Amino acid sequence: MATEKCPYCHSRRIVFRGYRYNEKSQKHLRLCRNCNRKFTLRDKFFRMRFSEEEINKALKLRKKGYSLAEVVQNLKRQHGLKVSRWTVLVWEKKYS
């Protein structure tokens, strides 16, 4: 954890402080001992509604040659995910 920094004060005095839960996942919650603020580290899926696994499923289908409409139908039928074609296109541009 020595390479991690507080996004507020840039201190390296960070400790693990539990988890932050949302509808899809849990993330490590950290506490800065310098400014006493809690935060989670930002990853490439920061503030994404869908989980990393769900996004990867859609991208794998696109790489196999499925159209946007086919990807949306497949995700809805097999995984119960309601995703628009536009969302899949944005994911493809962002993560490919």
Beta strands, then each sheet from edge to edge (+ up, - down):
strand 1: 14-21
strand 2: 26-32
strand 3: 38-39
sheet 1: 1+ 2- 3+
end
